[in-house]
Amino acid sequence: MTDTPLDTPPDRLSNDPRSKFYRPELLERGIGIRFNGIERTNVEEYCISEGWVRVPVGRSLDRRGMPMTMKLKGTVEAWFLDRASETSAD
């Protein structure tokens, strides 16, 4: 069985509505991120092909009221959470 575009998350996705990589219909499904072998829940943006994630830095905010972020480089894996729950139920 081959993966259709609906079964695999995009290469790059962002939580920020101002970003051109913001896709609310995909975020509603839920995205799981594993960075360097550790599952992360605080990822603001990721890029699989370039191998980086953006995570918030503490509770500090920028001048627009958005969280300050830091780019971390490493191995990124992404999956849809609704897809993971379907396979675990089988």
Secondary structure, DSSP 8 states (H G I E B T S, - for coil): ----TTTS--SEEES-TTSTTB-HHHHHH-EEEEETTEEES--SEEETTTTEEEEEEEEEE-TTS-EEEEEEES-EEEEEHHHHHHHHH-
